[in-house]
Amino acid sequence: MTDTPGVSDPVAGKTTGASSAGVQSSGRTAARGMAWTALSLVVSKLLSFGSQVALGYLLAVDTYAIFALLTTAMIFVNGFQNPGVSKMLIQQHDRLDEILPDYSAFALWLGSIGLVLFLVVGIGFEMTYDVRPLFWVIALAGLSIPLKAATTVYMAVMSVNYDFRAISMAEMKRSLFYYVVLVGAAALGAAGYTMALALAAATLFHVALLKRATPGLRLSWKLTPRRFWQMTVEMRWVLLSSFLFALGMNGDYLLLGEMLSAEELGYYFFGFTLVANLTVMISMGINQALLPLFSKLKHDLAQLRRQYLRISGAVTLMISILCIGLVGIGPMLVHLVWGGKWDPAIVVVVSIAAVLPVRLTANLAGVVFESQGAWGWRLMTLIWDAGFILICAFVGATLDGFNGATIAVALQRLVSGLLTFPLAANMIGIAPRRTVGFFARCFTVYGAVVVAMLLADPWRGVSVHDSTLILRPMLETAAALAVFLAYNLAFNRELMVAMLGILRRKKTP
């Protein structure tokens, strides 16, 4: 398909006036969506960190092994609680009223089937892993699966209407409720049941919030078996993609649950909870804000190219700033906050934070594949991602146990972004040299700064208590941030402005 004339195109490097209103409109839409996403993220992360401080004191290390295996079990039903219905509704937004009854019924029935399957998975996990009480924890968490399926329908309709404010407000309230229940259950002695209880209760609360925000929306259960089967066949690639995405994100726990001790798995999961949850929240926000926008631009490739590079650069810039802080002072904070209890998790925090900005580009690429309906490409990248993380986790744990697995999985995350983002860029007509330039602009100085901090050994603040030595990593991190920001102000001013526009919820040029 040829490009639409009169649209700003970074590949061509020129802009005509005929479509400036459209570019500005989509820019405002993306900025508004990402602004609410950013606010939701900040609130959620503050609550998450606060709850993890408390849980780090309240729960034993091996309790986090139960949390890791519960997360692993969710891999097998991810397609049932998030069956791709939201993506189909967004893609076919122009027929929303017509297709909503069937798709909502499909989501609810598939979620109910997922609950039954989850109980079967729980039995298998109980027999495989020497961690108790695993089955009953999984059974309790399973109550959230059909409820989660309902939330995807509500949020899809709200996304089509660009109602990002209501989505984010509901998410912030859900987060507050979840973490209050989480910490309260741990304080009352729920132990391994803590996460499952909070998950089921918060998902029910989330459904109530979304239902209240969409008073005219009614979900349907009416669907004939024949129609259900037809929709399953039609959405087979979406369902398979949901499973593969979950496997690619959490497949390492599947192997490491057998290869590491319960305590090591607990440290591993704790470290990922501090950093990888950032990826999960941003990924959700990217899909909420960008999938509707990119879907409506799928026939306007010139503008899609512009938005893809511009928004990707702004988002990765924002996350790079956060990750420089995590690499620099993360070890010191983990040690000081928990008094050394979780020090073995520091290697996970630093390793994953260092590669997170590059990894995030894979999520942005996934939005492009889905908005274009390129399920073959999406499936191919997810198969590779899922297979590679299993290989890396196995090889790393075999060679060097806990530390080896951590480093190997971090490398997998890095390679995933380096391969997936260029594929999506090429699919929408962005020249390879343009993609190489994008990576060079966004990550060359970031990589140099992170390597310099690692060579300076941010771990030294963990083993000392002298205030001047504890202050040193903070000063070095501030210097690293100053260098990174100075470079971007000089050479990436457009991305800096776009990032500030997202944070301020203002129009960017």
C-alpha positions in Angstrom: 0.0 0.0 0.0 1.3 3.4 -0.9 1.6 6.2 1.7 -1.1 8.7 2.1 0.0 12.0 0.6 0.4 15.0 2.9 1.4 13.2 6.1 4.4 13.8 8.2 6.8 10.9 7.5 10.1 10.5 9.4 11.3 8.1 6.7 11.0 10.7 4.0 12.0 13.4 6.5 9.4 16.0 5.4 5.9 17.3 6.4 3.2 18.8 4.3 0.4 20.9 5.7 -2.5 18.9 4.4 -2.5 16.5 7.2 -1.1 18.6 10.1 -4.5 18.5 11.9 -4.6 14.7 11.7 -1.0 14.4 13.0 -1.7 16.8 15.9 -5.0 15.1 16.7 -3.3 11.7 16.9 -0.5 13.2 18.9 -2.9 14.7 21.4 -4.7 11.3 21.7 -1.5 9.4 22.3 -0.2 12.0 24.7 -3.5 12.0 26.6 -3.6 8.2 26.8 0.0 7.9 27.9 -0.4 10.7 30.4 -3.2 8.8 32.2 -1.1 5.6 31.8 1.8 7.4 33.4 -0.3 8.6 36.3 -1.7 5.1 36.8 1.7 3.7 36.7 3.2 6.1 39.2 0.3 5.4 41.7 0.5 1.6 41.1 4.3 1.5 41.5 4.2 3.6 44.7 1.6 1.2 46.1 3.6 -1.8 44.8 6.8 -0.7 46.4 5.1 0.2 49.7 3.4 -3.2 49.8 6.7 -5.0 48.9 8.5 -3.2 51.8 5.9 -4.6 54.1 5.7 -8.0 52.6 9.5 -8.3 52.6 9.3 -8.1 56.4 6.1 -10.1 56.9 6.7 -13.1 54.6 9.4 -15.8 54.5 11.7 -16.0 51.5 10.3 -19.4 50.4 6.7 -17.9 50.4 7.8 -16.1 47.3 8.4 -19.4 45.6 4.7 -20.1 46.0 4.0 -16.7 44.3 6.4 -17.6 41.5 4.7 -20.9 40.8 1.2 -19.3 40.9 2.5 -16.9 38.3 3.8 -19.8 36.3 0.5 -21.6 36.5 -1.2 -18.6 35.0 0.7 -19.2 31.8 -1.6 -22.0 30.9 -4.8 -20.0 31.2 -3.6 -16.6 30.0 -5.5 -17.0 26.8 -8.7 -17.9 28.7 -8.7 -14.9 31.0 -7.4 -12.5 28.3 -8.6 -14.2 25.2 -7.8 -11.5 22.7 -11.4 -10.3 22.6 -10.3 -6.7 23.5 -7.9 -6.6 20.6 -10.6 -7.8 18.2 -13.1 -5.3 19.5 -10.6 -2.5 19.1 -9.5 -3.6 15.6 -13.2 -3.8 14.5 -14.3 -0.7 16.3 -16.5 0.4 13.4 -18.7 -2.6 14.0 -18.6 -2.5 17.8 -22.4 -2.6 18.5 -22.8 -5.5 16.1 -20.1 -7.8 17.4 -20.1 -6.9 21.1 -22.8 -9.5 22.2 -21.0 -12.5 20.7 -17.5 -11.4 21.7 -18.6 -10.7 25.3 -20.3 -14.1 25.6 -17.2 -15.7 24.1 -15.0 -14.1 26.7 -17.2 -15.1 29.6 -17.5 -18.7 28.5 -13.8 -19.0 27.7 -13.0 -17.6 31.1 -15.2 -20.2 32.8 -13.5 -23.0 30.8 -10.2 -21.5 31.9 -11.2 -21.8 35.6 -11.7 -25.6 35.1 -8.4 -25.9 33.3 -6.6 -24.0 36.0 -7.8 -26.5 38.6 -6.3 -29.3 36.5 -3.1 -27.4 36.2 -3.1 -27.0 40.0 -3.3 -30.7 40.4 -0.3 -31.2 38.1 1.7 -28.5 39.9 0.9 -30.1 43.3 2.4 -33.4 42.0 5.4 -31.8 40.3 6.8 -29.2 42.7 7.7 -29.7 46.3 6.0 -26.6 47.5 2.8 -26.6 49.6 -0.1 -25.7 49.7 0.1 -25.1 46.0 -3.2 -26.6 44.8 -5.5 -24.7 47.1 -3.6 -21.4 46.4 -4.1 -22.0 42.7 -7.8 -22.9 43.2 -8.4 -19.6 45.1 -6.6 -17.6 42.4 -8.6 -19.3 39.7 -11.8 -17.5 40.8 -10.3 -14.4 39.1 -10.1 -15.9 35.6 -13.7 -15.5 34.4 -13.8 -12.1 36.2 -10.6 -11.0 34.3 -12.2 -12.0 31.0 -15.1 -9.6 31.8 -12.7 -6.7 32.5 -11.1 -7.1 29.1 -14.5 -6.5 27.4 -15.2 -3.4 29.5 -11.8 -1.9 28.9 -11.9 -2.6 25.2 -15.1 -0.6 24.8 -13.6 2.2 26.9 -10.4 2.2 24.9 -12.3 2.5 21.6 -14.0 5.6 23.0 -10.5 6.9 24.2 -11.8 7.0 27.7 -8.4 6.6 29.2 -9.2 8.6 32.3 -11.9 6.2 33.4 -9.6 3.2 32.7 -6.8 4.7 34.6 -9.0 5.8 37.6 -10.4 2.2 37.8 -6.9 0.8 37.6 -5.6 3.0 40.4 -8.6 2.1 42.6 -8.1 -1.6 41.9 -4.4 -1.3 42.7 -5.1 0.4 46.0 -7.6 -2.3 46.9 -5.3 -5.1 45.8 -2.3 -3.9 47.9 -4.5 -3.2 50.9 -5.8 -6.7 50.8 -2.3 -8.1 50.0 -0.6 -6.5 53.0 -3.6 -7.1 55.3 -3.8 -10.8 54.4 0.0 -11.2 55.0 -0.3 -9.4 58.4 -3.1 -11.7 59.4 -1.0 -14.8 58.6 -2.3 -15.8 55.1 1.3 -16.7 54.1 1.2 -18.6 50.7 -2.5 -17.7 50.2 -1.7 -13.9 50.3 -1.4 -13.3 46.6 -4.3 -15.6 45.5 -6.7 -13.9 48.0 -5.7 -10.4 46.9 -5.9 -11.3 43.2 -9.5 -12.8 43.4 -10.8 -9.9 45.6 -9.2 -7.2 43.5 -10.4 -8.6 40.2 -14.0 -8.7 41.5 -13.6 -5.1 42.7 -12.2 -4.1 39.3 -15.3 -5.6 37.5 -17.6 -3.6 39.7 -15.7 -0.4 39.0 -15.7 -0.9 35.2 -19.3 -1.8 35.2 -20.2 1.4 37.0 -18.1 3.4 34.5 -20.0 1.9 31.6 -23.6 1.9 32.8 -25.1 1.3 29.3 -22.9 -1.7 28.5 -24.4 -5.2 29.0 -22.4 -8.3 28.7 -24.1 -11.4 27.2 -23.9 -15.1 28.0 -25.9 -16.1 24.9 -23.8 -18.0 22.4 -24.5 -21.3 20.6 -21.9 -24.1 20.8 -21.5 -23.9 17.0 -20.8 -20.1 17.2 -18.5 -20.6 20.1 -16.5 -23.1 18.1 -16.4 -20.8 15.0 -15.1 -18.0 17.1 -12.5 -20.3 18.7 -11.2 -21.2 15.2 -11.3 -17.6 14.1 -9.3 -16.5 17.1 -7.0 -19.4 17.3 -3.9 -17.3 16.5 -4.9 -14.7 19.1 -5.4 -17.4 21.8 -2.2 -19.1 20.9 -0.4 -15.7 21.0 -1.7 -15.0 24.5 -0.3 -18.3 25.7 3.0 -17.7 24.0 3.2 -14.2 25.4 2.7 -15.4 28.9 5.3 -18.2 28.3 7.8 -15.7 27.0 7.3 -13.5 30.1 7.2 -16.1 32.8 8.4 -19.4 31.3 11.7 -19.1 33.2 9.8 -19.9 36.5 8.5 -23.1 34.9 12.0 -24.5 34.7 13.6 -22.8 37.6 11.0 -24.1 40.0 12.7 -27.5 39.5 16.3 -26.3 39.1 16.6 -23.9 42.0 15.8 -24.3 45.7 12.6 -22.8 47.0 14.6 -20.0 48.7 16.6 -19.2 45.5 13.3 -19.1 43.5 11.9 -16.8 46.2 14.9 -14.4 45.8 14.5 -14.6 42.0 10.8 -13.8 42.0 11.3 -11.0 44.6 13.8 -9.3 42.4 11.5 -9.6 39.4 8.6 -8.2 41.4 10.6 -5.0 42.0 11.5 -4.5 38.4 9.6 -6.7 36.0 6.2 -5.5 37.3 7.3 -2.2 35.7 7.4 -3.9 32.4 3.9 -5.5 32.9 2.3 -2.2 33.9 3.9 -0.2 31.0 3.0 -3.0 28.6 -0.6 -2.8 29.7 -0.5 1.0 29.3 1.1 0.8 25.9 -1.7 -1.5 24.7 -4.5 0.6 26.3 -3.2 3.9 24.8 -1.5 2.9 21.6 -3.4 -0.1 20.2 -6.6 2.0 19.5 -4.5 4.7 18.0 -2.3 2.4 15.8 -5.4 0.5 14.7 -7.1 3.6 13.4 -3.8 4.5 11.6 -3.4 1.1 9.9 -4.4 2.5 6.5 -2.2 5.6 7.0 1.2 4.1 7.1 3.1 7.4 6.8 1.6 8.7 10.0 1.9 5.3 11.7 5.6 5.3 11.0 5.9 8.8 12.5 4.0 7.9 15.6 5.8 4.5 16.0 9.2 6.1 16.1 8.2 9.2 18.0 6.2 7.5 20.8 8.7 4.6 21.1 11.5 7.0 21.5 9.7 9.0 24.2 8.6 6.0 26.2 12.1 4.3 26.1 13.6 7.6 27.1 11.4 7.9 30.1 12.1 4.3 31.2 15.8 4.7 30.6 15.9 7.5 33.2 14.1 5.2 35.7 16.4 2.3 35.0 19.6 4.4 35.4 18.3 5.2 38.9 17.6 1.5 39.6 21.0 0.3 38.4 22.8 3.0 40.4 21.0 3.1 43.7 18.9 -0.1 43.6 21.4 -2.3 45.4 21.8 0.2 48.2 18.0 0.6 48.6 17.3 -3.1 48.6 20.0 -3.5 51.4 18.8 -0.6 53.5 15.1 -1.1 53.2 15.1 -4.8 54.2 18.2 -4.8 56.3 20.0 -7.3 54.1 17.3 -9.9 54.1 16.8 -9.7 50.3 20.4 -8.9 49.2 20.6 -12.0 47.0 17.9 -10.5 44.8 20.1 -7.5 44.0 21.6 -9.2 41.0 18.1 -9.7 39.5 17.2 -6.1 40.1 20.3 -4.7 38.4 20.4 -7.2 35.5 16.8 -6.8 34.5 16.7 -3.0 35.0 19.8 -2.6 32.8 18.1 -4.2 29.8 14.5 -3.1 30.4 14.4 -0.1 28.0 15.6 -2.2 25.1 13.2 -5.0 26.1 10.3 -2.5 26.1 10.7 -2.0 22.3 9.5 -5.6 21.8 6.2 -4.6 23.5 5.9 -1.6 21.2 6.5 -3.8 18.2 3.8 -6.2 19.4 1.3 -3.3 19.3 2.1 -2.6 15.7 1.7 -6.3 14.7 -1.7 -6.5 16.4 -2.9 -3.2 15.1 -2.1 -4.4 11.6 -3.7 -7.8 12.2 -0.3 -9.4 11.3 -0.8 -12.4 13.5 1.6 -14.5 11.6 4.5 -12.1 12.4 3.3 -11.8 16.0 3.1 -15.5 16.4 6.5 -16.0 15.0 8.1 -13.5 17.4 6.3 -15.0 20.4 7.3 -18.6 19.5 10.9 -17.4 19.3 10.6 -15.4 22.5 9.0 -18.3 24.5 11.5 -20.9 23.2 14.5 -18.7 23.8 13.6 -17.8 27.4 13.3 -21.5 28.2 16.7 -22.2 26.6 18.4 -19.3 28.4 16.9 -20.2 31.8 18.0 -23.8 31.5 21.5 -23.1 30.2 22.1 -20.3 32.8 20.9 -22.4 35.7 22.9 -25.4 34.6 26.1 -23.4 34.2 25.9 -21.2 37.3 22.6 -21.8 39.2 20.8 -18.7 40.5 23.2 -16.1 39.2 23.6 -17.9 35.8 19.9 -18.0 35.3 19.5 -14.3 36.1 22.2 -13.2 33.6 20.9 -15.5 30.9 17.3 -14.3 31.2 18.5 -10.7 31.2 20.3 -11.4 27.9 17.1 -13.0 26.5 15.2 -9.8 27.3 17.8 -7.7 25.6 17.9 -9.8 22.4 14.1 -9.9 22.2 13.9 -6.1 21.8 16.8 -5.9 19.3 15.1 -8.4 17.0 11.4 -7.7 17.4 11.3 -3.9 17.0 13.1 -3.9 13.6 10.7 -6.5 12.3 7.7 -4.4 13.0 9.5 -1.3 11.7 10.3 -3.1 8.4 6.7 -4.3 8.1 5.3 -0.7 8.1 8.0 0.5 5.7 10.7 2.0 7.9 14.0 1.5 6.3 16.6 -0.6 8.2 19.0 2.4 8.4 16.3 4.4 10.1 15.8 1.7 12.7 19.6 1.4 13.3 19.7 5.1 13.7 16.8 4.9 16.2 18.6 2.4 18.4 21.8 4.3 18.2 20.2 7.6 19.3 18.2 6.0 22.1 20.6 3.4 23.5 24.2 4.2 22.8 24.7 6.7 25.6 22.3 4.8 27.8 24.4 1.6 27.4 27.7 3.5 28.0 26.3 5.1 31.2 24.9 1.8 32.6 28.2 0.0 31.8 30.1 2.7 33.6 27.9 2.4 36.7 28.4 -1.4 36.7 32.1 -1.0 36.5 32.0 1.5 39.4 30.4 -1.4 41.4 27.0 -0.2 42.8 27.1 -3.1 45.2 29.7 -1.5 47.4 27.0 0.5 49.2 25.5 -2.9 50.4 28.5 -4.0 52.4 29.3 -0.7 54.1 27.5 1.6 56.6 29.7 4.7 56.4 27.4 7.5 55.3 29.9 8.9 52.9 30.2 5.6 51.1 26.5 5.2 50.9 26.2 8.7 49.5 28.7 7.9 46.8 26.4 5.7 44.6 23.8 8.4 44.9 26.2 11.1 43.6 27.4 8.8 40.8 23.9 8.0 39.8 23.0 11.7 39.7 26.1 12.3 37.5 25.1 9.5 35.2 21.6 10.9 34.8 23.0 14.4 34.2 25.2 13.0 31.3 22.3 11.1 29.9 19.9 14.0 30.0 22.5 16.4 28.6 23.1 14.1 25.6 19.3 13.9 24.9 18.8 17.6 25.3 21.5 18.1 22.7 20.7 15.4 20.2 17.2 14.0 21.0 15.4 17.2 21.8 12.3 16.1 19.8 12.0 12.9 22.0 12.5 14.9 25.2 9.7 17.2 24.2 7.5 14.2 23.3 8.3 12.6 26.7 7.4 15.8 28.5 4.2 16.1 26.5 3.2 12.6 27.6 4.0 13.4 31.3 2.2 16.8 31.1 -0.7 15.6 29.0 -0.1 18.4 26.5 0.2 18.5 22.8 3.7 17.9 21.5 4.9 19.4 18.2 
